[in-house]
C-alpha cells in the first residue's frame, strides 16, 4: 500500500497546498494570509553499471524527485514554515537476483513567533518505503524473504524562552517505525537545555531522557545530565568546569540462552576542572587540571556489580625565556580503583628546547637545535627514571637561475640518546634533500630527491630510505590543463632477530599519476571533461602480481540552463581483482 492510499486527503492536504502555492501567483493567497516565499525542486535519473573480473555484476536504475517550499502565514514574524515531498524509485539487478524499492517522504514544519522571546517549533514527517527482493535471508536451514514495508513517523516539538543573556529550550522528539518484517520499534526523547551568559562567564546546562525499543526487542532507557561553566572573570585566567552523568538501563528479551542476563544498569559519572593562566607578557603559561570518572554497573543474575573509578591531576608550565629557548615542566598523578583495589601512578618531567636563528656561512644558511628532558615515574612503589637528549644541526642553500628556476640543497644531522631504566639507546640520523623547481609561462616543474639514514649506535638496527618525486603541471591552452607525476620510494630496514641473527627487509614502490582537464571541448559551452590515471607497483618480484594497483577515472559533465548531465567511466584493479563502473546521471532543477 503506497503512502497516498495510507494518508487521507485531510492529512496531506496541508502539505500539498503549501507546495502548490510556490508554483502559482501568490496575490490571491495574500488575502487568505498564506504566502509562499520560495518554491524549488528537482527530478533526476541515475544509472549505475558495475562489473568485476570474476563475472559478478549489478545494474541499478534510480529515479528521484523532490519538491521544497517555504512560506509564512499572514506576516513573516507570525508563522514561518517549510514543506517538502521526496520520491525515490530504485531497481537493482545482479547475477544473484534482483531487488526494487520505492520510498516517499512528506515533511511539514513551522515556527510560531520566530522573532519573539517565546518561539515555538513543530516538525512532522512521514516516510513509506517498500523493498521487493529475490534475495533470501537464512536462519538455520529455513529461508526467509527480505521483502519489507516500513512506515516511519517522526515528530519534533520545541519551545524556547529567549532573553538578554539567557536561553531555555524544551524539546520533545518521537521517532517510530512500523515494519512488516521486524514489527514496531522506535524511540522518544525529552530534553531541557539552557544557557546563562554573564559578565564573568557562560553556564550551560542540559538534561534529557530517551526511551527506546530496538528492532530486536531490546528496551533501553538513557538518562543524561551535563553542566558546563566557563569562567573568565580574571584577566589572565580561564577556568572550565564540566559535570556530567549518564545512566543506561537495558532489558533484553528473555531467551533460553540469556535468561540470566536479561537486565543491566550502567552509570557513568564524570567531573573535570581545567585552569589556564598566561602572563601579561605571554612568556609563561600554566595549565592545571583535575578529572574524576566513575563507572558503576549491575547485571541481573550476577553475584555482584562492578565499580571502577579514576582520579587524575596534572600541572604543566611552559616558559619562553627568549625567542629561541623554551623551558617546560609537568607533573601528573593518577589513582585508579577497581572493585576495591587501588593503584597509583606518578609522573614528573622537566625539559628545555633551543632552536637557533639562521646563521649565514657565506652563501649557506646554518642552524642548530638542542633538546633535553628528565623524567621520573612511580608505579605502585616501583620507581623508574628516564632522560632524553637530542642535538641536531643543518645547512642549506638556494640557487636562482634566470628568475624562473630554483635549486635548493639541505643536509641535516641529528643525534639522540634515550635512557630508560637500565637501557640506553643512542640514535644517529642523517638526511639530505635536493630539489629543483621551474616556473615559466603556463608550466610548473618540480623534482625532489631525499636520502636518509637512521641507525642505532652499538646495535644492528638501521633504516635507510630513498625517495624521488617528479611532477609537472601545464596549462596547454586556455581550456586544457595537464598534470603528471612520478614517484619512487625505497626502504631498507635491518634489525637483530630474537636469536641474535641479523635480518633485513627491502621494499620499493613506484607510482605514476596523470590528469587532464578540458573545458568546453569541441567548443560546446557548459561541457567539461576530466580524466585521471594512477598506477602503483611494488618492485619486489615475489609480490608484483598481488600488489599492483591502478585506477582510471573519466568523467564528462554538461550543464545547459537548469539541466545537469554527467557520464563517468571508472576502472580499478587491485590484487588481481578488476572492477569496471559506468555511471550516468541527469537532473532537472526548477
C-alpha positions, 0 to 999 in steps of 0.5 A: 500500500503506497503512502497516498492510499495510507494518508487521507486527503485531510492529512496531506492536504496541508502539505500539498497546498503549501507546495502548490502555492510556490508554483502559482501567483501568490496575490490571491493567497495574500488575502487568505494570509498564506504566502509562499516565499520560495518554491524549488525542486528537482527530478533526476535519473541515475544509472549505475553499471558495475562489473568485476573480473570474476563475472559478478555484476549489478545494474541499478536504475534510480529515479528521484524527485523532490519538491521544497517550499517555504512560506509564512502565514499572514506576516513573516514574524507570525508563522514561518514554515517549510514543506517538502515531498521526496520520491525515490524509485530504485531497481537493482539487478545482479547475477544473484537476483534482483531487488526494487524499492520505492520510498516517499517522504512528506515533511511539514514544519513551522515556527510560531513567533520566530522573532519573539522571546517565546518561539515555538517549533513543530516538525512532522514527517512521514516516510513509506518505503517498500523493498521487493527482493529475490534475495533470501535471508537464512536462519538455520536451514529455513529461508526467509524473504527480505521483502519489507514495508516500513512506515516511519513517523517522526515528530519534533516539538520545541519551545524556547524562552529567549532573553538578554543573556539567557536561553531555555529550550524544551524539546520533545522528539518521537521517532517510530517505525512500523515494519512488516518484517521486524514489527514496531520499534522506535524511540522518544526523547525529552530534553531541557537545555539552557544557557546563562551568559554573564559578565564573568562567564557562560553556564550551560546546562542540559538534561534529557531522557530517551526511551527506546525499543530496538528492532530486536526487542531490546528496551533501553532507557538513557538518562543524561545530565551535563553542566558546563561553566566557563569562567573568565572573570580574571584577566589572565585566567580561564577556568572550565568546569564540566559535570556530567552523568549518564545512566543506561538501563537495558532489558533484553528479551528473555531467551533460553540462552540469556535468561540470566542476563536479561537486565543491566544498569550502567552509570557513568559519572564524570567531573573535570576542572581545567585552569589556564593562566598566561602572563601579561607578557605571554612568556609563561603559561600554566595549565592545571587540571583535575578529572574524576570518572566513575563507572558503576554497573549491575547485571541481573543474575550476577553475584555482584556489580562492578565499580571502577573509578579514576582520579587524575591531576596534572600541572604543566608550565611552559616558559619562553625565556627568549625567542629561541629557548623554551623551558617546560615542566609537568607533573601528573598523578593518577589513582585508579580503583577497581572493585576495591583495589587501588593503584597509583601512578606518578609522573614528573618531567622537566625539559628545555628546547633551543632552536637557533636563528639562521646563521649565514656561512657565506652563501649557506644558511646554518642552524642548530637545535638542542633538546633535553628532558628528565623524567621520573615515574612511580608505579605502585612503589616501583620507581623508574627514571628516564632522560632524553637528549637530542642535538641536531644541526643543518645547512642549506642553500638556494640557487636562482637561475634566470628568475624562473628556476630554483635549486635548493640543497639541505643536509641535516644531522641529528643525534639522540640518546634515550635512557630508560631504566637500565637501557640506553639507546643512542640514535644517529640520523642523517638526511639530505634533500635536493630539489629543483623547481621551474616556473615559466609561462603556463608550466610548473616543474618540480623534482625532489630527491631525499636520502636518509639514514637512521641507525642505532649506535652499538646495535644492528638496527638501521633504516635507510630510505630513498625517495624521488618525486617528479611532477609537472603541471601545464596549462596547454591552452586556455581550456586544457590543463595537464598534470603528471607525476612520478614517484619512487620510494625505497626502504631498507630496514635491518634489525637483530632477530630474537636469536641474535641473527641479523635480518633485513627487509627491502621494499620499493614502490613506484607510482605514476599519476596523470590528469587532464582537464578540458573545458568546453571541448569541441567548443560546446559551452557548459561541457567539461571533461576530466580524466585521471590515471594512477598506477602503483607497483611494488618492485619486489618480484615475489609480490608484483602480481598481488600488489599492483594497483591502478585506477582510471577515472573519466568523467564528462559533465554538461550543464545547459540552463537548469539541466545537469548531465554527467557520464563517468567511466571508472576502472580499478584493479587491485590484487588481481581483482578488476572492477569496471563502473559506468555511471550516468546521471541527469537532473532537472532543477526548477 
